[in-house]
Amino acid sequence: MHSEEIEVRTGGGETVRDVTAECERFLRDAGADDGLLHVFVPHATAGLAIIETGAGSDSDLLRQLHELLPADDRWGHRHGSPGHGRDHVLPALIAPSMSVPVLGGRMALGTWQSVCLVDTNGDNPSRKIRLSLLAG
């Protein structure tokens, strides 16, 4: 297995950050052929999604997460910025890991699909992502 941890700057606000290019670079550097790319976010307040970006879906996702998980004082987990408890619930809805088939060294994503980090925690402006190639 080939594995690498990368750092992604997310800034100080909610974001859906496309990391497809970083995944593709990892596969090139690993000399990938066929297998599985496993993507994992080792954080308690972030997740991963395969979603279309740039056409409004990313902002739609953040808007819906705001409705499902409002940043208010209802949360039992209360450290950090107001409403931070919702960030700890996020990975139950948007998983912190995923596997993507790799064929001929490329992710077998659909035309409009991108691998994205979903981060609603403005208290942490930098995230790590573990990329692992399980060769076939």
Secondary structure, 3 states (H helix, E strand, C coil): CEEEEEEEECCCCCEEEECHHHHHHHHHHHCCCCEEEEEECCCCCEEEEEECCCCCHHHHHHHHHHHHCCCCCCCCCCCCCCCCHHHHHHHHHCCCEEEEEEECCEECCCCCCEEEEEECCCCCCEEEEEEEEEEC
